[in-house]
Amino acid sequence: MLRYSCGYHLAHQRLDTRLIQGWLGHRNIQHMVHYTRLNLARFQEIKLG
């Protein structure tokens, strides 16, 4: 539970996903989906076109 809490907190601080992956010891980037899925604010700054 502590690992997930840290992951959510770091994702909401807008840290790089690969950095969080390495720090939490995830081998597969797909395991990071649940940390970033609820934080839609991370994508608000992206401007397309």
All heavy atoms as TSV, in Angstrom:
chain	resi	resn	atom	element	x	y	z
A	1	MET	N	N	0.819	-1.192	0.000
A	1	MET	CA	C	0.000	0.000	0.000
A	1	MET	C	C	0.870	1.267	0.000
A	1	MET	O	O	0.544	2.241	-0.658
A	1	MET	CB	C	-0.922	-0.029	1.216
A	1	MET	CG	C	-1.961	1.038	1.178
A	1	MET	SD	S	-3.054	0.870	-0.216
A	1	MET	CE	C	-4.575	0.680	0.557
A	2	LEU	N	N	1.956	1.209	0.731
A	2	LEU	CA	C	2.853	2.363	0.779
A	2	LEU	C	C	3.466	2.631	-0.599
A	2	LEU	O	O	3.596	3.784	-1.013
A	2	LEU	CB	C	3.959	2.142	1.809
A	2	LEU	CG	C	4.958	3.274	1.984
A	2	LEU	CD1	C	4.246	4.547	2.413
A	2	LEU	CD2	C	6.010	2.892	3.000
A	3	ARG	N	N	3.787	1.565	-1.316
A	3	ARG	CA	C	4.356	1.708	-2.653
A	3	ARG	C	C	3.385	2.429	-3.584
A	3	ARG	O	O	3.766	3.327	-4.333
A	3	ARG	CB	C	4.692	0.331	-3.203
A	3	ARG	CG	C	5.385	0.338	-4.526
A	3	ARG	CD	C	5.646	-1.091	-4.950
A	3	ARG	NE	N	6.594	-1.156	-6.027
A	3	ARG	CZ	C	6.899	-2.256	-6.653
A	3	ARG	NH1	N	6.349	-3.384	-6.295
A	3	ARG	NH2	N	7.747	-2.252	-7.637
A	4	TYR	N	N	2.107	2.053	-3.549
A	4	TYR	CA	C	1.094	2.695	-4.390
A	4	TYR	C	C	0.901	4.155	-3.991
A	4	TYR	O	O	0.764	5.022	-4.837
A	4	TYR	CB	C	-0.236	1.957	-4.320
A	4	TYR	CG	C	-0.186	0.598	-4.946
A	4	TYR	CD1	C	-0.540	-0.525	-4.220
A	4	TYR	CD2	C	0.219	0.425	-6.264
A	4	TYR	CE1	C	-0.492	-1.787	-4.802
A	4	TYR	CE2	C	0.268	-0.823	-6.840
A	4	TYR	CZ	C	-0.083	-1.924	-6.106
A	4	TYR	OH	O	-0.034	-3.155	-6.675
A	5	SER	N	N	0.888	4.415	-2.707
A	5	SER	CA	C	0.739	5.793	-2.232
A	5	SER	C	C	1.881	6.669	-2.735
A	5	SER	O	O	1.656	7.794	-3.180
A	5	SER	CB	C	0.705	5.828	-0.702
A	5	SER	OG	O	-0.403	5.134	-0.217
A	6	CYS	N	N	3.087	6.141	-2.666
A	6	CYS	CA	C	4.246	6.890	-3.172
A	6	CYS	C	C	4.120	7.118	-4.667
A	6	CYS	O	O	4.408	8.207	-5.158
A	6	CYS	CB	C	5.529	6.149	-2.856
A	6	CYS	SG	S	5.985	6.182	-1.131
A	7	GLY	N	N	3.693	6.087	-5.396
A	7	GLY	CA	C	3.539	6.211	-6.845
A	7	GLY	C	C	2.537	7.276	-7.226
A	7	GLY	O	O	2.791	8.106	-8.108
A	8	TYR	N	N	1.388	7.282	-6.577
A	8	TYR	CA	C	0.371	8.302	-6.853
A	8	TYR	C	C	0.894	9.692	-6.518
A	8	TYR	O	O	0.711	10.634	-7.278
A	8	TYR	CB	C	-0.907	8.034	-6.060
A	8	TYR	CG	C	-1.763	6.960	-6.633
A	8	TYR	CD1	C	-2.006	5.793	-5.932
A	8	TYR	CD2	C	-2.358	7.100	-7.888
A	8	TYR	CE1	C	-2.804	4.791	-6.460
A	8	TYR	CE2	C	-3.152	6.107	-8.422
A	8	TYR	CZ	C	-3.372	4.957	-7.695
A	8	TYR	OH	O	-4.162	3.977	-8.220
A	9	HIS	N	N	1.534	9.808	-5.374
A	9	HIS	CA	C	2.046	11.117	-4.957
A	9	HIS	C	C	3.066	11.652	-5.957
A	9	HIS	O	O	2.999	12.819	-6.365
A	9	HIS	CB	C	2.665	11.017	-3.567
A	9	HIS	CG	C	3.282	12.294	-3.104
A	9	HIS	ND1	N	2.519	13.379	-2.728
A	9	HIS	CD2	C	4.572	12.673	-2.982
A	9	HIS	CE1	C	3.324	14.370	-2.386
A	9	HIS	NE2	N	4.574	13.963	-2.530
A	10	LEU	N	N	4.004	10.806	-6.365
A	10	LEU	CA	C	5.031	11.244	-7.309
A	10	LEU	C	C	4.437	11.576	-8.667
A	10	LEU	O	O	4.852	12.549	-9.312
A	10	LEU	CB	C	6.106	10.162	-7.435
A	10	LEU	CG	C	6.919	9.904	-6.173
A	10	LEU	CD1	C	7.829	8.699	-6.365
A	10	LEU	CD2	C	7.720	11.129	-5.767
A	11	ALA	N	N	3.455	10.824	-9.108
A	11	ALA	CA	C	2.798	11.106	-10.388
A	11	ALA	C	C	2.063	12.439	-10.330
A	11	ALA	O	O	2.076	13.206	-11.288
A	11	ALA	CB	C	1.833	9.985	-10.751
A	12	HIS	N	N	1.446	12.741	-9.209
A	12	HIS	CA	C	0.721	14.004	-9.072
A	12	HIS	C	C	1.669	15.196	-8.909
A	12	HIS	O	O	1.265	16.327	-9.117
A	12	HIS	CB	C	-0.270	13.935	-7.909
A	12	HIS	CG	C	-1.472	13.129	-8.243
A	12	HIS	ND1	N	-2.574	13.636	-8.882
A	12	HIS	CD2	C	-1.730	11.814	-8.056
A	12	HIS	CE1	C	-3.462	12.695	-9.063
A	12	HIS	NE2	N	-2.972	11.567	-8.572
A	13	GLN	N	N	2.922	14.915	-8.572
A	13	GLN	CA	C	3.939	15.969	-8.523
A	13	GLN	C	C	4.552	16.199	-9.901
A	13	GLN	O	O	5.464	16.991	-10.044
A	13	GLN	CB	C	5.033	15.600	-7.522
A	13	GLN	CG	C	4.556	15.495	-6.104
A	13	GLN	CD	C	4.021	16.804	-5.577
A	13	GLN	OE1	O	4.625	17.855	-5.795
A	13	GLN	NE2	N	2.907	16.758	-4.897
A	14	ARG	N	N	4.037	15.479	-10.895
A	14	ARG	CA	C	4.454	15.577	-12.297
A	14	ARG	C	C	5.897	15.171	-12.535
A	14	ARG	O	O	6.574	15.694	-13.405
A	14	ARG	CB	C	4.200	16.972	-12.839
A	14	ARG	CG	C	2.742	17.311	-12.835
A	14	ARG	CD	C	2.497	18.649	-13.443
A	14	ARG	NE	N	1.057	18.921	-13.409
A	14	ARG	CZ	C	0.506	19.880	-14.072
A	14	ARG	NH1	N	1.220	20.676	-14.810
A	14	ARG	NH2	N	-0.791	20.075	-13.999
A	15	LEU	N	N	6.371	14.208	-11.760
A	15	LEU	CA	C	7.690	13.658	-12.012
A	15	LEU	C	C	7.636	12.764	-13.236
A	15	LEU	O	O	6.593	12.233	-13.589
A	15	LEU	CB	C	8.156	12.835	-10.804
A	15	LEU	CG	C	8.678	13.691	-9.658
A	15	LEU	CD1	C	8.505	12.984	-8.347
A	15	LEU	CD2	C	10.128	14.014	-9.903
A	16	ASP	N	N	8.768	12.595	-13.878
A	16	ASP	CA	C	8.874	11.760	-15.059
A	16	ASP	C	C	8.476	10.324	-14.727
A	16	ASP	O	O	8.905	9.766	-13.713
A	16	ASP	CB	C	10.302	11.810	-15.584
A	16	ASP	CG	C	10.481	10.983	-16.829
A	16	ASP	OD1	O	9.776	11.268	-17.824
A	16	ASP	OD2	O	11.317	10.073	-16.807
A	17	THR	N	N	7.672	9.723	-15.598
A	17	THR	CA	C	7.167	8.374	-15.368
A	17	THR	C	C	8.301	7.359	-15.282
A	17	THR	O	O	8.264	6.448	-14.463
A	17	THR	CB	C	6.183	7.978	-16.483
A	17	THR	OG1	O	5.161	8.973	-16.555
A	17	THR	CG2	C	5.540	6.643	-16.197
A	18	ARG	N	N	9.312	7.517	-16.116
A	18	ARG	CA	C	10.458	6.589	-16.076
A	18	ARG	C	C	11.225	6.714	-14.766
A	18	ARG	O	O	11.747	5.738	-14.239
A	18	ARG	CB	C	11.397	6.836	-17.252
A	18	ARG	CG	C	10.806	6.500	-18.569
A	18	ARG	CD	C	10.779	5.012	-18.757
A	18	ARG	NE	N	10.272	4.701	-20.090
A	18	ARG	CZ	C	10.200	3.499	-20.571
A	18	ARG	NH1	N	10.595	2.483	-19.854
A	18	ARG	NH2	N	9.709	3.297	-21.758
A	19	LEU	N	N	11.312	7.911	-14.229
A	19	LEU	CA	C	11.967	8.118	-12.942
A	19	LEU	C	C	11.204	7.396	-11.833
A	19	LEU	O	O	11.793	6.706	-11.001
A	19	LEU	CB	C	12.066	9.619	-12.637
A	19	LEU	CG	C	12.715	9.991	-11.326
A	19	LEU	CD1	C	14.201	9.643	-11.359
A	19	LEU	CD2	C	12.538	11.468	-11.064
A	20	ILE	N	N	9.886	7.534	-11.837
A	20	ILE	CA	C	9.051	6.850	-10.843
A	20	ILE	C	C	9.190	5.342	-11.006
A	20	ILE	O	O	9.301	4.613	-10.012
A	20	ILE	CB	C	7.575	7.271	-10.979
A	20	ILE	CG1	C	7.418	8.774	-10.750
A	20	ILE	CG2	C	6.705	6.499	-9.994
A	20	ILE	CD1	C	6.047	9.312	-11.118
A	21	GLN	N	N	9.196	4.870	-12.242
A	21	GLN	CA	C	9.320	3.441	-12.524
A	21	GLN	C	C	10.605	2.881	-11.906
A	21	GLN	O	O	10.583	1.852	-11.239
A	21	GLN	CB	C	9.318	3.195	-14.022
A	21	GLN	CG	C	9.516	1.743	-14.397
A	21	GLN	CD	C	9.692	1.545	-15.891
A	21	GLN	OE1	O	9.800	2.506	-16.653
A	21	GLN	NE2	N	9.725	0.317	-16.312
A	22	GLY	N	N	11.702	3.562	-12.131
A	22	GLY	CA	C	12.974	3.096	-11.595
A	22	GLY	C	C	13.021	3.154	-10.082
A	22	GLY	O	O	13.534	2.244	-9.425
A	23	TRP	N	N	12.483	4.219	-9.501
A	23	TRP	CA	C	12.530	4.400	-8.058
A	23	TRP	C	C	11.691	3.350	-7.339
A	23	TRP	O	O	12.088	2.843	-6.293
A	23	TRP	CB	C	12.057	5.807	-7.707
A	23	TRP	CG	C	12.361	6.181	-6.290
A	23	TRP	CD1	C	13.583	6.415	-5.758
A	23	TRP	CD2	C	11.412	6.347	-5.247
A	23	TRP	NE1	N	13.454	6.727	-4.436
A	23	TRP	CE2	C	12.137	6.693	-4.084
A	23	TRP	CE3	C	10.026	6.242	-5.165
A	23	TRP	CZ2	C	11.520	6.923	-2.873
A	23	TRP	CZ3	C	9.416	6.478	-3.949
A	23	TRP	CH2	C	10.164	6.818	-2.820
A	24	LEU	N	N	10.542	2.994	-7.923
A	24	LEU	CA	C	9.677	2.002	-7.300
A	24	LEU	C	C	10.038	0.568	-7.686
A	24	LEU	O	O	9.484	-0.378	-7.147
A	24	LEU	CB	C	8.211	2.281	-7.646
A	24	LEU	CG	C	7.645	3.574	-7.092
A	24	LEU	CD1	C	6.205	3.767	-7.552
A	24	LEU	CD2	C	7.717	3.604	-5.574
A	25	GLY	N	N	10.951	0.425	-8.640
A	25	GLY	CA	C	11.426	-0.900	-9.002
A	25	GLY	C	C	10.543	-1.678	-9.956
A	25	GLY	O	O	10.642	-2.901	-10.024
A	26	HIS	N	N	9.713	-0.986	-10.718
A	26	HIS	CA	C	8.867	-1.664	-11.704
A	26	HIS	C	C	9.707	-2.008	-12.932
A	26	HIS	O	O	10.397	-1.149	-13.470
A	26	HIS	CB	C	7.696	-0.785	-12.136
A	26	HIS	CG	C	6.673	-0.568	-11.083
A	26	HIS	ND1	N	5.937	-1.604	-10.548
A	26	HIS	CD2	C	6.252	0.551	-10.460
A	26	HIS	CE1	C	5.103	-1.115	-9.649
A	26	HIS	NE2	N	5.284	0.190	-9.568
A	27	ARG	N	N	9.632	-3.245	-13.377
A	27	ARG	CA	C	10.367	-3.659	-14.579
A	27	ARG	C	C	9.631	-3.249	-15.846
A	27	ARG	O	O	10.235	-2.946	-16.854
A	27	ARG	CB	C	10.555	-5.169	-14.594
A	27	ARG	CG	C	11.473	-5.645	-13.519
A	27	ARG	CD	C	11.664	-7.126	-13.616
A	27	ARG	NE	N	12.392	-7.593	-12.442
A	27	ARG	CZ	C	12.536	-8.847	-12.138
A	27	ARG	NH1	N	11.994	-9.783	-12.886
A	27	ARG	NH2	N	13.197	-9.188	-11.062
A	28	ASN	N	N	8.321	-3.235	-15.795
A	28	ASN	CA	C	7.499	-2.974	-16.972
A	28	ASN	C	C	6.788	-1.636	-16.807
A	28	ASN	O	O	6.146	-1.382	-15.777
A	28	ASN	CB	C	6.483	-4.108	-17.137
A	28	ASN	CG	C	5.704	-4.027	-18.423
A	28	ASN	OD1	O	5.604	-2.971	-19.042
A	28	ASN	ND2	N	5.144	-5.144	-18.821
A	29	ILE	N	N	6.863	-0.786	-17.827
A	29	ILE	CA	C	6.213	0.533	-17.769
A	29	ILE	C	C	4.696	0.407	-17.650
A	29	ILE	O	O	4.033	1.297	-17.123
A	29	ILE	CB	C	6.623	1.402	-18.980
A	29	ILE	CG1	C	6.233	2.862	-18.782
A	29	ILE	CG2	C	6.020	0.855	-20.265
A	29	ILE	CD1	C	7.019	3.587	-17.759
A	30	GLN	N	N	4.131	-0.709	-18.095
A	30	GLN	CA	C	2.684	-0.915	-18.002
A	30	GLN	C	C	2.210	-0.957	-16.557
A	30	GLN	O	O	1.046	-0.693	-16.277
A	30	GLN	CB	C	2.273	-2.201	-18.727
A	30	GLN	CG	C	2.430	-2.121	-20.221
A	30	GLN	CD	C	1.539	-1.042	-20.820
A	30	GLN	OE1	O	0.397	-0.870	-20.429
A	30	GLN	NE2	N	2.085	-0.309	-21.759
A	31	HIS	N	N	3.094	-1.265	-15.626
A	31	HIS	CA	C	2.708	-1.273	-14.219
A	31	HIS	C	C	2.532	0.134	-13.662
A	31	HIS	O	O	2.040	0.316	-12.554
A	31	HIS	CB	C	3.742	-2.033	-13.393
A	31	HIS	CG	C	3.844	-3.477	-13.779
A	31	HIS	ND1	N	5.023	-4.157	-13.755
A	31	HIS	CD2	C	2.909	-4.352	-14.225
A	31	HIS	CE1	C	4.824	-5.390	-14.161
A	31	HIS	NE2	N	3.541	-5.535	-14.452
A	32	MET	N	N	2.921	1.118	-14.446
A	32	MET	CA	C	2.807	2.512	-14.013
A	32	MET	C	C	1.455	3.119	-14.382
A	32	MET	O	O	1.140	4.215	-13.949
A	32	MET	CB	C	3.908	3.343	-14.667
A	32	MET	CG	C	5.318	2.893	-14.325
A	32	MET	SD	S	5.672	3.052	-12.579
A	32	MET	CE	C	5.491	4.791	-12.360
A	33	VAL	N	N	0.663	2.417	-15.162
A	33	VAL	CA	C	-0.600	2.957	-15.664
A	33	VAL	C	C	-1.519	3.391	-14.530
A	33	VAL	O	O	-2.124	4.457	-14.586
A	33	VAL	CB	C	-1.304	1.922	-16.576
A	33	VAL	CG1	C	-2.695	2.372	-16.939
A	33	VAL	CG2	C	-0.474	1.685	-17.813
A	34	HIS	N	N	-1.621	2.601	-13.486
A	34	HIS	CA	C	-2.561	2.960	-12.419
A	34	HIS	C	C	-2.138	4.210	-11.654
A	34	HIS	O	O	-2.959	4.860	-11.051
A	34	HIS	CB	C	-2.803	1.783	-11.470
A	34	HIS	CG	C	-1.570	1.203	-10.889
A	34	HIS	ND1	N	-0.897	0.184	-11.506
A	34	HIS	CD2	C	-0.888	1.487	-9.768
A	34	HIS	CE1	C	0.147	-0.147	-10.769
A	34	HIS	NE2	N	0.181	0.628	-9.726
A	35	TYR	N	N	-0.876	4.596	-11.694
A	35	TYR	CA	C	-0.447	5.834	-11.041
A	35	TYR	C	C	-0.842	7.060	-11.849
A	35	TYR	O	O	-1.190	8.097	-11.289
A	35	TYR	CB	C	1.070	5.860	-10.841
A	35	TYR	CG	C	1.612	4.747	-9.996
A	35	TYR	CD1	C	2.721	4.031	-10.401
A	35	TYR	CD2	C	1.026	4.411	-8.790
A	35	TYR	CE1	C	3.235	3.004	-9.634
A	35	TYR	CE2	C	1.524	3.387	-8.021
A	35	TYR	CZ	C	2.634	2.680	-8.445
A	35	TYR	OH	O	3.133	1.671	-7.688
A	36	THR	N	N	-0.763	6.956	-13.157
A	36	THR	CA	C	-1.013	8.116	-14.009
A	36	THR	C	C	-2.444	8.203	-14.512
A	36	THR	O	O	-2.881	9.252	-14.949
A	36	THR	CB	C	-0.064	8.109	-15.216
A	36	THR	OG1	O	-0.255	6.904	-15.946
A	36	THR	CG2	C	1.378	8.202	-14.775
A	37	ARG	N	N	-3.181	7.099	-14.459
A	37	ARG	CA	C	-4.538	7.059	-15.009
A	37	ARG	C	C	-5.459	8.098	-14.362
A	37	ARG	O	O	-6.266	8.716	-15.023
A	37	ARG	CB	C	-5.111	5.657	-14.814
A	37	ARG	CG	C	-6.517	5.496	-15.284
A	37	ARG	CD	C	-6.991	4.089	-15.116
A	37	ARG	NE	N	-6.301	3.419	-14.024
A	37	ARG	CZ	C	-6.493	2.176	-13.670
A	37	ARG	NH1	N	-7.355	1.455	-14.296
A	37	ARG	NH2	N	-5.827	1.642	-12.669
A	38	LEU	N	N	-5.346	8.314	-13.087
A	38	LEU	CA	C	-6.248	9.230	-12.388
A	38	LEU	C	C	-5.787	10.681	-12.412
A	38	LEU	O	O	-6.505	11.555	-11.962
A	38	LEU	CB	C	-6.402	8.771	-10.932
A	38	LEU	CG	C	-7.016	7.395	-10.765
A	38	LEU	CD1	C	-7.047	7.016	-9.289
A	38	LEU	CD2	C	-8.410	7.346	-11.344
A	39	ASN	N	N	-4.607	10.932	-12.930
A	39	ASN	CA	C	-4.059	12.288	-12.925
A	39	ASN	C	C	-4.142	12.897	-14.322
A	39	ASN	O	O	-3.156	13.007	-15.023
A	39	ASN	CB	C	-2.615	12.268	-12.425
A	39	ASN	CG	C	-2.080	13.657	-12.217
A	39	ASN	OD1	O	-2.799	14.633	-12.368
A	39	ASN	ND2	N	-0.818	13.758	-11.888
A	40	LEU	N	N	-5.314	13.316	-14.721
A	40	LEU	CA	C	-5.513	13.887	-16.046
A	40	LEU	C	C	-4.862	15.254	-16.195
A	40	LEU	O	O	-4.609	15.709	-17.300
A	40	LEU	CB	C	-6.997	13.974	-16.358
A	40	LEU	CG	C	-7.722	12.622	-16.398
A	40	LEU	CD1	C	-9.207	12.843	-16.630
A	40	LEU	CD2	C	-7.136	11.732	-17.457
A	41	ALA	N	N	-4.548	15.913	-15.088
A	41	ALA	CA	C	-3.915	17.236	-15.141
A	41	ALA	C	C	-2.538	17.168	-15.787
A	41	ALA	O	O	-2.055	18.160	-16.313
A	41	ALA	CB	C	-3.803	17.816	-13.738
A	42	ARG	N	N	-1.904	16.007	-15.786
A	42	ARG	CA	C	-0.592	15.864	-16.404
A	42	ARG	C	C	-0.648	16.154	-17.892
A	42	ARG	O	O	0.337	16.525	-18.498
A	42	ARG	CB	C	-0.041	14.457	-16.204
A	42	ARG	CG	C	0.256	14.123	-14.793
A	42	ARG	CD	C	0.892	12.800	-14.722
A	42	ARG	NE	N	2.262	12.941	-15.251
A	42	ARG	CZ	C	3.150	11.970	-15.275
A	42	ARG	NH1	N	2.837	10.802	-14.859
A	42	ARG	NH2	N	4.351	12.186	-15.737
A	43	PHE	N	N	-1.806	15.965	-18.512
A	43	PHE	CA	C	-1.926	16.092	-19.968
A	43	PHE	C	C	-2.540	17.421	-20.401
A	43	PHE	O	O	-2.668	17.664	-21.579
A	43	PHE	CB	C	-2.741	14.928	-20.506
A	43	PHE	CG	C	-2.163	13.599	-20.126
A	43	PHE	CD1	C	-2.770	12.819	-19.172
A	43	PHE	CD2	C	-0.986	13.152	-20.709
A	43	PHE	CE1	C	-2.234	11.600	-18.810
A	43	PHE	CE2	C	-0.440	11.939	-20.361
A	43	PHE	CZ	C	-1.055	11.156	-19.397
A	44	GLN	N	N	-2.903	18.282	-19.487
A	44	GLN	CA	C	-3.526	19.547	-19.824
A	44	GLN	C	C	-2.554	20.508	-20.499
A	44	GLN	O	O	-2.972	21.367	-21.269
A	44	GLN	CB	C	-4.125	20.205	-18.585
A	44	GLN	CG	C	-5.353	19.475	-18.096
A	44	GLN	CD	C	-5.916	20.101	-16.836
A	44	GLN	OE1	O	-5.282	20.945	-16.209
A	44	GLN	NE2	N	-7.097	19.692	-16.461
A	45	GLU	N	N	-1.262	20.382	-20.225
A	45	GLU	CA	C	-0.278	21.309	-20.786
A	45	GLU	C	C	0.153	20.926	-22.196
A	45	GLU	O	O	0.836	21.698	-22.863
A	45	GLU	CB	C	0.929	21.359	-19.867
A	45	GLU	CG	C	0.615	21.951	-18.512
A	45	GLU	CD	C	1.806	21.942	-17.599
A	45	GLU	OE1	O	2.931	21.669	-18.068
A	45	GLU	OE2	O	1.645	22.225	-16.409
A	46	ILE	N	N	-0.231	19.757	-22.670
A	46	ILE	CA	C	0.173	19.306	-23.995
A	46	ILE	C	C	-0.654	20.043	-25.038
A	46	ILE	O	O	-1.876	20.065	-24.989
A	46	ILE	CB	C	-0.017	17.787	-24.147
A	46	ILE	CG1	C	0.882	17.052	-23.163
A	46	ILE	CG2	C	0.257	17.355	-25.574
A	46	ILE	CD1	C	0.669	15.556	-23.152
A	47	LYS	N	N	0.036	20.661	-25.982
A	47	LYS	CA	C	-0.643	21.376	-27.052
A	47	LYS	C	C	-0.325	20.667	-28.362
A	47	LYS	O	O	0.842	20.513	-28.723
A	47	LYS	CB	C	-0.188	22.819	-27.101
A	47	LYS	CG	C	-0.551	23.557	-25.836
A	47	LYS	CD	C	-0.173	25.008	-25.968
A	47	LYS	CE	C	-0.228	25.713	-24.694
A	47	LYS	NZ	N	-1.089	26.064	-23.925
A	48	LEU	N	N	-1.336	20.235	-29.045
A	48	LEU	CA	C	-1.165	19.548	-30.325
A	48	LEU	C	C	-1.371	20.521	-31.468
A	48	LEU	O	O	-2.268	21.345	-31.438
A	48	LEU	CB	C	-2.146	18.380	-30.435
A	48	LEU	CG	C	-2.032	17.311	-29.351
A	48	LEU	CD1	C	-3.147	16.299	-29.507
A	48	LEU	CD2	C	-0.685	16.637	-29.416
A	49	GLY	N	N	-0.550	20.376	-32.489
A	49	GLY	CA	C	-0.718	21.164	-33.702
A	49	GLY	C	C	-0.260	22.518	-33.550
A	49	GLY	O	O	-0.089	23.505	-33.745
